[in-house]
Amino acid sequence: MTATAPAGELTSNAAYIELEDRVTAHNYSPLPVVVAQAEGVWVTDVEGNRYIDALSGYSALNFGHRHPDLVAAARDQLDRATLTSRAFFNDQLGPFCRDLAALVGKEAILPMNTGAEAVETAIKLVRKWGYQQKGVAADQAHIIVMDGNFHGRTTTIVSFSDDPDAHDDYGPYTPGFTSVPYGDLAAVEAAVTDNTVAVLVEPIQGEQGVQIPPESFLPGLRELCTERNVLMVADEIQSGLGRTGTTLACAYEGVEADVYTLGKALGGGIVPVSAVAADTDVMGVITPGTHGSTFGGNPLAAAVGHAVVKLLETGEHQRHAAELEGDFREQLEALQGQGVVGVRVRGLWAGVDIDPGLMTGKQACKLLAGKGVLAKDTHGSTIRLAPPLTITPTELRQITDALAAVLQEARQG
């Protein structure tokens, strides 16, 4: 695939980087790669250099770039209808919600657009459930969250973030949240009160560096929530829809949450699609006029989301991720002692801790880009690897071989 710049546009990475740096807000610090075309696991920059995408848009591209089934669904719907608003019915939303609900084992879907919107919606949902169903006194609803969490960047969500970059200087903050150490069931139990309506948890903390909780944590949390009449809310926006080798990361542990938030991969990397999934005894507190979204559930989004669900219904992508997990782990663990000091792998998702004395995670990602692999750092010396679920064993080996070469060159000075 050869990249060509649009007529009248710039022709070099440096020129595009200078332009973007000059005219956009500096809320990101991207690698110096300007993507012009993409297909499958590969992207090509404006100068024709090719890279394996080992980030997948933070799991938004679980099925790779421009998956033919998803592109076909979008193109077909573009010729029919794109937006009606929920003031009217459309012929795409019902089938999409029916099949998504069946896929994740719930009775009802509330469609939204972005992951943060899904989390905000879930917060509203569980609070209202607490007042109307559990009998919590007005304005006293309490939600337990986890240290190191990442659920989005709205003002309510950053109110309970402990990341200073996400949190600081955005107050006053929304009350009603208590944060406890991730994976510490005793701390959750100690934090539960009669006003607790939910525990909000990522089954795996992606932004924190693919942190996997102790094996007993999610099953124990499920049991505790049931005992105390508290809703377990699983944020599966990054971890869900095949990434871990199961449809939902909770299923890896044999756990079913009361409420799921879904996003990223649900839009196939084409349009923003998110959703909250729950049974009707919870979702029923949402009534006409109490929540909404102009674009949520639009026909184009529903058509693409439905095509994503159909890809997952076969189980093919989940099986592929599960089958490659062992090789992925073995290849990364072989780098321990060679510049890697920690590895965590679940499905096709890995957190790799680089020896901070050797380089930072950002430096490692820049060097990986030089070897044709795009990845993302987090929290200093950790890099995250999350290639599309369509990746081949050979392409996966290219990622780990590139990392091995980067580490070897760094050790040799």
C-alpha positions in Angstrom: 0.0 0.0 0.0 1.5 3.3 -1.1 0.4 6.5 0.7 -0.3 9.7 -1.3 -1.2 13.0 0.2 -4.5 14.6 -0.8 -4.2 17.2 -3.6 -3.0 20.5 -2.2 -2.0 19.1 1.1 1.5 18.6 2.7 3.8 15.8 1.8 6.1 15.1 4.8 5.6 13.9 8.4 7.5 17.0 9.6 5.2 19.4 7.8 2.0 17.8 9.1 3.5 17.7 12.6 4.4 21.4 12.5 0.9 22.3 11.3 -0.9 20.2 13.9 1.3 21.5 16.7 0.6 25.0 15.7 -3.2 24.9 15.3 -4.4 22.3 17.8 -4.6 22.2 21.6 -1.7 20.4 23.1 -3.7 17.8 25.0 -1.7 14.9 23.5 2.0 14.2 22.9 1.9 11.9 19.9 4.8 10.0 18.3 6.2 11.7 15.2 4.3 9.5 12.8 1.6 10.9 10.5 -0.8 8.2 9.5 -2.3 8.6 6.0 -3.7 5.1 5.2 -4.5 2.0 7.2 -5.7 -1.5 6.5 -5.8 -4.5 8.8 -3.0 -4.4 11.3 -0.9 -2.0 9.2 -0.8 1.8 8.8 1.2 3.9 6.4 2.5 7.4 7.0 2.5 10.3 4.5 6.1 9.4 3.4 5.2 5.7 2.6 6.6 4.1 5.8 4.6 1.1 7.1 4.0 0.2 10.7 2.2 -2.5 12.6 -0.4 -0.9 14.8 0.2 -2.4 18.2 -2.2 0.0 20.0 -5.4 -0.5 18.0 -6.8 2.9 19.1 -6.8 1.7 22.8 -8.9 -1.3 21.6 -11.2 0.7 19.4 -9.7 -1.2 16.4 -10.1 -4.7 17.8 -10.9 -5.9 14.3 -8.2 -3.9 12.6 -8.4 -0.9 10.3 -11.2 -0.9 7.8 -12.4 -4.4 8.4 -14.4 -5.2 5.2 -17.6 -6.3 7.0 -17.6 -3.1 9.0 -16.8 -0.8 6.1 -19.5 -2.5 4.0 -22.1 -2.0 6.8 -21.2 1.7 7.0 -21.2 2.3 3.3 -24.6 0.6 2.9 -26.1 2.6 5.8 -24.6 5.9 4.4 -26.8 5.4 1.3 -29.9 4.9 3.4 -30.0 7.1 6.6 -27.5 8.4 9.1 -29.4 10.3 11.8 -33.0 10.4 12.9 -32.6 11.3 16.6 -34.4 9.2 19.1 -37.5 11.3 18.6 -38.3 8.6 16.0 -37.7 4.9 15.6 -35.2 3.7 13.1 -34.8 0.2 11.6 -31.2 -0.4 12.8 -31.4 0.3 16.5 -33.7 -2.5 17.6 -31.8 -5.4 15.9 -28.5 -4.0 17.2 -29.7 -3.7 20.8 -31.4 -7.1 20.7 -28.2 -8.9 19.5 -25.8 -6.9 21.7 -27.9 -7.7 24.7 -27.8 -11.4 23.8 -24.1 -11.3 23.3 -23.3 -9.9 26.7 -26.1 -11.7 28.6 -28.3 -8.8 29.5 -31.9 -7.7 28.7 -31.6 -4.1 27.7 -29.2 -1.7 26.1 -28.9 2.1 26.5 -26.9 3.4 23.5 -24.6 6.3 23.7 -21.6 7.6 21.7 -18.3 7.7 23.7 -16.9 5.5 26.5 -17.1 8.4 28.9 -20.7 9.0 28.1 -21.4 5.3 28.8 -19.7 5.6 32.2 -21.6 8.8 33.0 -24.8 7.1 32.0 -24.0 4.1 34.3 -23.4 6.5 37.2 -26.8 8.1 36.6 -28.4 4.7 36.3 -27.1 3.2 39.5 -27.8 6.4 41.5 -31.4 6.4 40.3 -31.7 2.7 41.0 -30.4 3.3 44.5 -33.0 6.0 45.2 -35.9 4.2 43.5 -35.2 0.6 44.2 -32.8 0.3 47.1 -34.4 3.2 49.1 -31.3 5.3 49.6 -32.1 8.8 50.9 -32.0 11.6 48.4 -28.6 12.8 47.4 -26.8 10.2 49.5 -25.9 7.6 46.9 -22.4 6.3 47.3 -20.2 4.6 44.7 -17.0 2.7 45.3 -14.2 3.1 42.7 -10.7 1.8 42.4 -7.3 3.5 42.9 -5.6 3.9 39.5 -8.9 3.9 37.6 -9.5 5.4 34.2 -13.1 5.7 33.1 -12.9 8.9 30.9 -12.3 12.6 31.3 -15.6 14.3 32.1 -15.7 16.5 35.2 -17.6 13.8 37.3 -15.2 11.0 36.2 -12.0 13.0 36.9 -13.4 13.8 40.3 -12.5 10.3 41.4 -9.3 9.9 39.4 -6.0 9.8 41.3 -4.0 10.7 38.1 -2.9 14.3 38.7 -2.8 15.1 35.0 -6.4 14.0 34.6 -7.6 15.4 37.9 -5.9 18.5 39.0 -7.2 22.0 38.4 -10.7 20.9 37.3 -12.5 21.3 40.5 -14.9 21.7 42.2 -15.3 18.0 42.1 -18.4 15.8 42.1 -19.0 14.1 45.5 -20.3 10.6 46.3 -17.3 8.4 45.5 -14.8 6.5 47.7 -11.7 5.1 46.1 -10.0 1.9 47.4 -6.9 -0.1 46.4 -7.5 -2.0 43.2 -7.8 -5.7 43.8 -8.3 -5.4 47.6 -11.6 -7.1 48.4 -11.3 -6.4 52.1 -10.9 -2.6 51.4 -14.1 -2.7 49.2 -16.0 -4.5 51.9 -14.9 -2.0 54.5 -16.0 0.9 52.3 -19.5 -0.4 51.7 -22.3 1.5 53.6 -26.0 1.3 53.6 -25.9 4.1 51.0 -23.6 2.3 48.6 -25.4 1.7 45.3 -22.5 0.4 43.2 -18.9 -0.7 42.8 -17.4 0.6 39.6 -14.4 -1.5 38.4 -12.3 -2.2 35.4 -11.8 -6.0 35.2 -8.3 -5.1 33.9 -6.9 -1.6 34.3 -5.7 -0.7 30.8 -4.5 2.9 31.3 -2.7 1.8 34.4 -0.5 -0.6 32.4 -2.7 -3.6 31.9 -3.0 -4.3 35.6 -4.7 -7.6 36.3 -6.3 -8.1 39.8 -5.7 -11.1 42.0 -7.6 -14.2 40.7 -10.1 -14.2 43.6 -10.9 -10.5 43.4 -13.7 -10.3 40.8 -15.5 -13.5 42.0 -15.2 -12.2 45.6 -16.5 -8.7 44.5 -19.5 -10.4 42.7 -20.3 -12.3 45.9 -20.0 -9.2 48.1 -22.1 -7.0 45.8 -24.9 -9.7 45.9 -24.8 -10.0 49.7 -24.9 -6.2 50.2 -27.5 -5.4 47.5 -24.9 -3.3 45.6 -24.6 -3.2 41.8 -21.4 -4.4 40.3 -20.6 -2.2 37.3 -17.9 -3.5 35.0 -16.2 -1.0 32.7 -15.4 -3.2 29.7 -14.8 -0.3 27.3 -11.1 -1.3 26.8 -11.2 -4.9 28.1 -14.4 -6.1 26.4 -15.4 -7.3 23.0 -12.8 -10.0 22.5 -9.6 -8.3 23.7 -8.9 -10.8 26.5 -9.8 -13.9 24.6 -13.4 -13.8 25.9 -16.3 -11.6 24.8 -16.0 -9.8 28.2 -13.0 -9.8 30.5 -15.3 -10.6 33.4 -16.2 -13.9 31.7 -12.5 -14.9 31.8 -13.1 -15.1 35.6 -16.5 -16.6 35.3 -18.1 -13.5 36.7 -21.3 -11.6 35.5 -21.6 -8.0 36.4 -25.0 -6.3 36.9 -24.1 -3.4 34.6 -21.6 -3.3 31.7 -20.2 -0.2 30.0 -19.1 -0.9 26.4 -17.5 1.3 23.8 -14.4 1.7 21.7 -14.4 -1.6 19.6 -18.2 -1.4 19.5 -17.8 1.3 16.8 -15.4 -0.8 14.8 -12.9 2.1 14.5 -15.4 3.8 12.2 -17.9 5.7 14.3 -18.2 6.4 18.1 -20.5 3.8 19.6 -21.0 3.1 23.3 -23.6 1.4 25.4 -24.7 0.5 28.9 -26.1 -3.0 29.3 -28.2 -4.2 32.2 -31.3 -6.3 33.0 -34.6 -4.5 33.0 -34.9 -4.5 36.8 -32.1 -2.0 36.8 -32.5 -0.3 33.4 -36.2 0.2 34.1 -35.5 3.3 36.2 -34.7 5.1 33.0 -37.9 6.6 31.6 -38.7 9.0 28.8 -37.0 12.4 29.3 -34.7 11.2 32.1 -31.7 10.6 29.9 -30.9 11.0 26.2 -28.5 11.8 23.4 -29.0 13.3 20.0 -26.6 10.9 18.3 -27.0 8.0 20.6 -28.5 5.0 18.8 -28.3 6.7 15.4 -28.8 4.4 12.4 -25.2 4.6 11.1 -23.8 3.8 14.5 -26.3 1.0 15.1 -25.6 -0.5 11.7 -21.8 -0.5 12.4 -22.3 -1.7 16.0 -24.5 -4.5 14.7 -21.9 -5.6 12.3 -19.4 -5.7 15.2 -21.7 -7.9 17.2 -22.1 -10.3 14.3 -18.3 -10.6 14.1 -18.2 -11.5 17.8 -21.1 -13.9 17.6 -19.0 -16.5 15.8 -16.4 -16.5 18.6 -13.6 -16.5 16.0 -11.9 -13.4 17.2 -12.1 -14.4 20.9 -10.6 -17.8 20.1 -7.8 -16.3 18.1 -6.9 -13.9 21.0 -7.0 -16.8 23.4 -4.9 -19.1 21.2 -2.2 -16.4 20.7 -2.1 -15.5 24.4 0.5 -18.2 25.3 2.9 -17.3 22.6 2.5 -13.6 23.3 3.3 -14.1 27.0 6.2 -16.4 26.3 7.8 -14.0 23.8 7.5 -11.1 26.2 8.6 -13.0 29.3 11.7 -14.0 27.4 12.7 -10.4 27.5 12.8 -10.2 31.3 16.3 -9.5 32.5 17.1 -8.0 29.1 15.6 -4.6 29.9 12.1 -5.8 30.9 11.3 -6.0 34.6 7.6 -7.0 34.4 5.1 -8.5 32.1 1.3 -8.9 32.3 -0.7 -10.6 29.5 -4.3 -11.4 29.0 -5.4 -12.4 25.5 -3.9 -10.0 23.1 -3.3 -7.3 25.7 0.0 -6.8 27.4 1.6 -4.4 29.8 5.4 -4.4 29.6 7.5 -2.6 32.3 10.8 -1.3 30.9 13.7 -1.0 33.3 13.6 2.7 34.1 17.3 2.8 34.3 17.5 1.8 30.7 14.8 4.2 29.2 11.4 5.5 29.6 8.3 4.0 28.1 8.0 7.0 25.7 11.6 6.5 24.6 10.9 2.8 24.0 7.9 3.7 21.9 9.8 6.1 19.8 12.5 3.5 19.1 9.8 0.9 18.3 8.3 3.3 15.7 11.7 3.4 14.1 11.4 -0.4 13.7 7.9 -0.3 12.3 5.8 -0.9 15.4 3.4 1.7 17.0 2.8 1.4 20.7 1.9 3.6 23.6 3.5 4.3 26.9 1.9 4.9 30.2 3.0 5.8 33.7 6.7 6.4 33.0 8.3 3.1 32.1 5.4 0.9 31.0 4.3 0.3 27.4 1.0 -1.2 26.3 0.6 -3.6 23.5 -2.8 -4.3 22.1 -2.6 -5.3 18.4 -5.8 -6.0 16.4 -7.4 -9.4 17.1 -6.9 -10.1 13.4 -3.1 -10.2 13.8 -1.2 -13.3 12.6 1.4 -15.2 14.6 4.1 -13.9 12.3 3.0 -10.3 12.7 2.8 -10.7 16.5 6.4 -12.1 16.5 7.4 -8.9 14.5 6.2 -6.8 17.4 8.1 -8.7 20.1 11.2 -9.0 17.9 11.2 -5.3 17.4 11.0 -4.8 21.2 13.8 -7.2 21.7 16.0 -5.3 19.2 15.2 -2.0 20.9 16.2 -3.3 24.3 19.4 -4.9 23.0 20.5 -1.7 21.3 19.7 0.3 24.4 21.8 -2.1 26.6 24.7 -1.9 24.2 24.6 1.9 24.4 
